Amino acid sequence: MTNDKKKTERREFLCTTGKALAGLGVVASGGALLAAEAKEDTATLAAKAASFPTKDYDWTKHRWAYGIDATKCIGCLRCVEACKAENDVIGDANHFRTWVERYVYLEGEDHARVDSHADPQNIAASGSESEYRFDNRYKDESVSKAFFIPKLCNHCAHPACVQVCPVGATFRTEDGVVLIDHDYCIGCRYCVQACPYGARFFIEEEGVSDKCTWCYHRITKGLMPACVEVCPTGTRVFGDLNDKTSPVSEFIKNNAVQVLKPESGNAPMCFYVGLDKDVS
């Protein structure tokens, strides 16, 4: 039996089991019920962890975090394009690991009008679902305030997505990054529903969930996430909190930072400067 066939059969088994657990109303305890079947696999993964993704990387010595200075973002969307290219994300406007929202206050209005690159008018302005830009719809309006807010997976310290996954496909690494093991994902989409930030999407063709990984394959080799590297204004900041001189440590130390939806209890590790009251 080929490895691909074994993987497919295992996923079908877990998917059937996961759905059965959901029907019984015991999704929260699904991981415990599947523990016996998954115990050996978990042990194997743990044994490999010391050398993943490179033998020179020790994830017990790092604590990654992300910073965003919303006062600097110009909505150029180079970050979205770089993320798509670096991580081979589906090239349309509905699948993305990071995105940027535009908030516009018109004179006389109390709440912001919000759109992103996935808005139909913005897609029409770019002429393609694989190229991203904001249109100029407000050129004839009286705008009192406007700004852009980059968003991505918050890689929470207490992630709801990890809690609801019935098979352990979604997990938090020792260095604070939340990842998805696509070999174990059964496509139940519980994690997509559980994320309070809308940071996950589903790949129909592969039957798995996906999201931002902070370019884990890059940061474990000493590189910056692709979105950080291409940002022309320094809006995006990344680094190791265990290093007090890292860009993100300095960012948090020197600014009154905020997080999105602190009331959710997820303890997000993306820290913002310049959040407005209408941003959630």
C-alpha positions as CSV (number, residue, x, y, z in Angstrom):
1,M,0.0,0.0,0.0
2,T,1.4,3.4,-1.0
3,N,1.9,6.2,1.6
4,D,-0.6,8.4,-0.2
5,K,-3.2,5.6,0.0
6,K,-2.5,5.0,3.7
7,K,-2.8,8.8,4.3
8,T,-6.1,9.0,2.4
9,E,-7.6,6.0,4.3
10,R,-6.4,7.3,7.7
11,R,-8.0,10.7,6.9
12,E,-11.3,9.1,5.9
13,F,-11.3,7.1,9.1
14,L,-10.6,10.2,11.3
15,C,-13.1,12.3,9.3
16,T,-15.8,9.7,9.9
17,T,-14.9,9.5,13.6
18,G,-14.8,13.2,14.0
19,K,-18.2,13.7,12.5
20,A,-19.6,11.0,14.7
21,L,-18.2,12.8,17.7
22,A,-19.8,16.0,16.6
23,G,-23.1,14.2,16.2
24,L,-22.9,13.0,19.8
25,G,-22.1,16.5,21.0
26,V,-18.7,15.5,22.3
27,V,-16.3,17.4,20.0
28,A,-14.6,19.0,22.9
29,S,-13.6,15.6,24.2
30,G,-12.9,14.1,20.8
31,G,-9.2,14.4,21.3
32,A,-9.3,12.3,24.4
33,L,-11.4,9.6,22.7
34,L,-9.0,9.5,19.8
35,A,-5.9,9.6,22.0
36,A,-5.3,5.9,21.9
37,E,-5.3,5.8,18.1
38,A,-3.2,8.9,17.8
39,K,-0.8,8.3,20.7
40,E,1.9,6.6,18.6
41,D,1.7,9.3,15.9
42,T,2.0,12.1,18.5
43,A,5.1,10.4,20.0
44,T,6.6,10.2,16.5
45,L,5.9,13.8,15.8
46,A,7.5,14.8,19.2
47,A,10.6,12.8,18.4
48,K,11.0,14.6,15.1
49,A,10.3,18.0,16.6
50,A,13.9,18.5,17.7
51,S,15.1,18.6,14.1
52,F,12.1,20.3,12.5
53,P,12.5,22.1,10.1
54,T,16.2,22.1,10.3
55,K,18.6,20.4,12.7
56,D,20.2,23.7,13.6
57,Y,17.0,25.2,15.0
58,D,16.0,24.7,18.7
59,W,12.4,25.8,19.2
60,T,12.7,25.9,22.9
61,K,15.0,28.9,22.7
62,H,12.6,31.2,20.9
63,R,9.3,33.0,21.5
64,W,8.0,34.7,18.4
65,A,5.7,37.6,18.2
66,Y,4.4,40.1,15.6
67,G,3.9,43.8,15.7
68,I,1.8,46.1,13.4
69,D,2.0,49.9,13.3
70,A,-1.3,50.8,11.7
71,T,-0.3,54.4,11.5
72,K,2.2,53.5,8.8
73,C,0.2,51.3,6.5
74,I,-0.5,52.7,3.1
75,G,-2.6,49.9,1.8
76,C,-0.2,49.0,-1.0
77,L,-1.0,45.2,-0.6
78,R,2.5,44.2,-1.4
79,C,2.3,42.0,1.8
80,V,-0.6,40.1,0.4
81,E,1.1,39.5,-2.9
82,A,4.4,38.4,-1.2
83,C,2.5,36.0,1.1
84,K,0.7,34.4,-1.8
85,A,3.9,33.9,-3.8
86,E,6.0,32.7,-0.9
87,N,3.4,30.2,0.5
88,D,1.8,29.1,-2.8
89,V,-1.6,30.3,-1.7
90,I,-4.5,30.0,-4.2
91,G,-4.3,32.9,-6.5
92,D,-7.8,34.4,-6.1
93,A,-9.3,37.1,-3.8
94,N,-11.0,34.6,-1.5
95,H,-8.0,32.7,-0.1
96,F,-5.3,34.5,1.8
97,R,-3.1,34.2,4.8
98,T,-2.8,37.9,5.4
99,W,-5.0,40.7,4.3
100,V,-5.5,44.5,4.7
101,E,-8.7,46.3,5.6
102,R,-9.5,49.9,4.7
103,Y,-11.5,52.0,7.2
104,V,-13.1,55.2,5.9
105,Y,-15.1,57.7,8.0
106,L,-17.2,60.1,5.9
107,E,-18.2,63.4,7.3
108,G,-21.4,63.1,9.3
109,E,-21.1,59.3,9.8
110,D,-20.3,57.8,13.2
111,H,-19.0,54.4,11.9
112,A,-16.4,53.5,9.4
113,R,-17.0,51.9,6.1
114,V,-14.8,48.8,5.7
115,D,-13.6,46.9,2.7
116,S,-10.6,44.8,1.8
117,H,-8.9,43.5,-1.4
118,A,-11.5,40.8,-1.6
119,D,-14.3,43.4,-2.1
120,P,-15.9,43.1,-5.6
121,Q,-15.2,46.7,-6.4
122,N,-11.6,46.4,-5.6
123,I,-11.3,43.2,-7.7
124,A,-12.8,45.1,-10.6
125,A,-10.4,48.0,-10.1
126,S,-7.4,45.6,-10.3
127,G,-8.8,43.7,-13.3
128,S,-7.7,40.4,-11.8
129,E,-8.3,38.2,-8.7
130,S,-4.6,37.6,-8.6
131,E,-3.6,41.3,-8.4
132,Y,-4.6,43.5,-5.4
133,R,-5.4,47.2,-5.0
134,F,-7.9,49.4,-3.4
135,D,-10.2,51.4,-5.7
136,N,-10.7,55.2,-5.5
137,R,-14.4,55.0,-4.6
138,Y,-14.2,57.9,-2.1
139,K,-12.5,60.4,-4.4
140,D,-15.7,62.6,-4.6
141,E,-16.7,62.1,-0.9
142,S,-15.9,64.2,2.1
143,V,-13.6,61.9,4.1
144,S,-12.9,62.9,7.7
145,K,-10.6,60.0,8.5
146,A,-9.2,56.9,6.7
147,F,-6.6,54.3,7.5
148,F,-5.6,50.7,6.8
149,I,-5.3,47.7,9.1
150,P,-3.2,44.7,8.2
151,K,-4.5,41.4,9.6
152,L,-3.3,37.8,9.8
153,C,-3.4,34.8,12.2
154,N,-2.7,36.1,15.7
155,H,-0.9,32.9,16.8
156,C,-2.6,33.1,20.1
157,A,-1.1,31.8,23.4
158,H,-4.5,30.2,24.2
159,P,-5.8,29.4,20.7
160,A,-9.4,28.3,20.4
161,C,-8.6,26.6,17.1
162,V,-6.3,24.1,18.9
163,Q,-8.9,23.4,21.6
164,V,-11.6,22.4,19.1
165,C,-9.5,20.3,16.7
166,P,-10.6,16.7,17.3
167,V,-7.5,15.1,15.9
168,G,-4.6,17.3,16.9
169,A,-3.9,18.6,13.4
170,T,-3.8,22.1,14.7
171,F,-1.2,22.6,17.3
172,R,1.0,25.3,19.0
173,T,4.7,24.9,18.8
174,E,7.2,25.3,21.6
175,D,8.2,28.7,20.1
176,G,4.7,30.0,20.0
177,V,3.6,29.5,16.4
178,V,0.2,27.9,15.6
179,L,0.4,25.4,12.7
180,I,-1.7,22.9,10.9
181,D,-0.5,19.5,10.0
182,H,-2.2,18.8,6.7
183,D,-1.4,15.1,7.0
184,Y,-3.7,14.9,10.0
185,C,-6.4,17.5,9.1
186,I,-9.7,15.8,8.3
187,G,-11.4,18.9,6.9
188,C,-14.0,19.2,9.7
189,R,-13.5,23.0,9.7
190,Y,-14.1,23.4,13.4
191,C,-11.0,25.5,13.6
192,V,-12.3,27.8,10.9
193,Q,-15.4,28.4,12.9
194,A,-13.6,28.7,16.2
195,C,-11.2,31.4,15.2
196,P,-12.5,34.8,16.4
197,Y,-10.3,36.6,13.9
198,G,-11.5,35.0,10.6
199,A,-7.9,34.1,9.9
200,R,-8.5,30.6,8.5
201,F,-9.8,29.4,5.2
202,F,-10.6,26.0,3.6
203,I,-8.9,24.5,0.6
204,E,-11.7,22.5,-1.1
205,E,-9.4,20.7,-3.6
206,E,-7.2,19.4,-0.7
207,G,-9.9,19.0,2.0
208,V,-7.8,20.9,4.6
209,S,-7.8,24.2,6.5
210,D,-5.0,26.7,6.0
211,K,-3.8,30.0,7.5
212,C,-0.7,32.2,8.1
213,T,2.3,30.4,9.6
214,W,4.4,33.5,10.1
215,C,6.5,31.9,7.3
216,Y,7.7,29.2,9.7
217,H,10.0,27.8,7.1
218,R,11.7,31.2,6.9
219,I,11.9,32.3,10.6
220,T,13.4,29.0,11.7
221,K,16.3,29.8,9.3
222,G,16.9,33.3,10.5
223,L,14.8,35.1,7.9
224,M,11.8,37.4,8.2
225,P,8.3,36.5,7.2
226,A,7.8,37.5,3.5
227,C,5.1,40.1,4.4
228,V,7.6,41.8,6.8
229,E,10.4,41.7,4.3
230,V,8.5,43.5,1.5
231,C,6.6,46.1,3.6
232,P,7.9,49.5,2.3
233,T,6.9,51.5,5.3
234,G,8.0,49.4,8.3
235,T,4.4,48.7,9.2
236,R,5.0,45.1,10.0
237,V,7.5,44.0,12.7
238,F,8.6,40.6,13.7
239,G,11.0,39.0,16.1
240,D,11.9,36.9,19.1
241,L,10.6,38.1,22.5
242,N,13.4,36.1,24.2
243,D,15.8,38.7,22.5
244,K,15.2,42.0,24.3
245,T,16.9,43.8,21.4
246,S,14.7,42.2,18.6
247,P,12.5,44.5,16.5
248,V,9.3,43.2,18.1
249,S,10.7,43.5,21.7
250,E,11.6,47.1,21.0
251,F,8.2,47.7,19.3
252,I,6.3,46.5,22.4
253,K,8.6,48.3,24.8
254,N,8.3,51.7,23.1
255,N,4.6,51.7,22.2
256,A,1.3,51.5,24.0
257,V,0.3,48.3,22.1
258,Q,-3.1,46.7,21.8
259,V,-4.5,43.3,20.6
260,L,-7.6,42.5,18.7
261,K,-10.6,41.1,20.7
262,P,-8.8,40.7,24.1
263,E,-12.1,39.6,25.6
264,S,-12.0,36.4,23.6
265,G,-9.4,35.0,26.0
266,N,-7.2,33.7,23.1
267,A,-4.2,35.9,24.2
268,P,-3.1,37.0,20.7
269,M,0.5,37.5,19.9
270,C,0.0,40.1,17.3
271,F,0.4,43.5,18.9
272,Y,-1.0,46.7,17.3
273,V,-0.3,50.4,17.4
274,G,-3.0,52.8,16.1
275,L,-6.2,50.6,16.5
276,D,-9.4,52.5,16.1
277,K,-12.6,51.8,18.0
278,D,-14.3,50.3,15.0
279,V,-11.6,47.8,14.4
280,S,-12.3,44.3,15.6
